[in-house]
């Protein structure tokens, strides 16, 4: 009996030892082995494309900024500093020279050369979507004395040009990869960034993985997933449950709940966007400035913004956001005056009002604003039907001018005011260029072209203040709100800094 008992004990000891070896001595497991190796981010919108020369929207930029690099970038002081360039200089009023970093690899293994830079900037200059930034490049002026030096001229002086090169449209692409992929390039992007493309399930997620041959500091995690979750409450729930580590565009309904959760935190910053109700200025009755002004008077924008956004962002007063250079701080929120609206409609021949439509995408706050506007416009006899479109179809329809009124935002993606007004308000950019209101005004065109070639000075400031006042008078838009980036993160996420440009660097993040 004793012999049998000893055999059982020996078997039990052997079994326990096996388990101990198999489990890897769990009690001595290092902290490093438990740190997350993948970042999951929830965003409201899917990217439209991952080709930086065929899009100019924040959702696409949020993905592309992880994949691509630009010659220069903005630092925390809004100064232009080198990125893919080792150094840069402005040789004269029109000429820029860049010395490139050596040994920078594209995700396909090819080394980045001056020829890739030339190819990329020529392509950007011809793009309808980003030519408002890169169209001033004189594409006949490129000089490449060696593989790591490139210079070129602009067609005219431009104070904001170097800052514009930090835009996603200035991403440097592999000429070999673009040529090989042809029309399929948007679904197989190749950049120099710290993360490389793996897959894209449209409407659901983009998968990226760390690029181990990245020239700079390697990210602390190996995989990144950007999930599309349009409903804001669902984004907050996913953050609370641990399904995502970072959630963009936390709604006012969910801010308090996240702030009170000891495992979560909120990052906030007023961004460079101006959200507005735009009119198709080439369609009747919106081609009449009195009708546009009447609708402005008919809408209580302060009440609309405060009711819908509830402390997120601030009421807008003009086309240039408060953080952007030369924003006119003397402008006031436009007057809400129903009687004046009725008088202007009568003068324009619409005493009995008219039927129209308000377009918006699925974003809840925009739908809510449209619903309040619909009610307020009824008071002056305007019957507005709300049309809600999917984001890609929405942008396509706006580009083609199929709309009457619409709600959208424009983000100035550098601190320079040229990007705040040139694309969305210059007549040459009507439609695909960003001027979805199809606003065409000779005086505003002239002022914009003057301002963009002047050096920063009190004279340039006066030009942009005059632009803001003239746009307010001509009323191609009803200014609604200046946005605020409200991002929820797990407290284990370190190093995330929200950007006022609306798209955020994720590769500097780490987990604690």
Secondary structure, DSSP 8 states (H G I E B T S, - for coil): -HHHHHHHHHHHHHHHHHHHHHHT-GGG--GGGGS--EEEEEESS--S-S-TTS---HHHHHHHHHH--BSEEE-TTS-EEESSEEEEEE-SSSEEEEEE-TT-B-TTS-B--HHHHHHHHHHHHT-TTTHHHHTTEEEEEEEEEETTEEEEEESS--TTHHHHTTSGGGB---HHHHHHHGGGGGGS---SSSEEEEEEETTTEEEEEE-TT-SS---SSSEEEEEE--SHHHHHHHHHHTS-SEESS--HHHHHHHHT-TTEEEEEEEEEEEEEEEE-TTSTTTTSHHHHHHHHHH--HHHHHHHHHTTSSEE--SSS-TTSTT--TT-------HHHHHHHHHHTT-TT-EEEEEEEES-HHHHHHHHHHHHHHHTTTEEEEEEEE-HHHHHHHHHTT--SEEEEEEE--SSSTHHHHHHHH-GGGBSTTSBTT----HHHHHHHHHHHHS-SSHHHHHHHHHHHHHHHHHTSEEEEEEEEEEEEEETTEES----TTS----TT-EE-
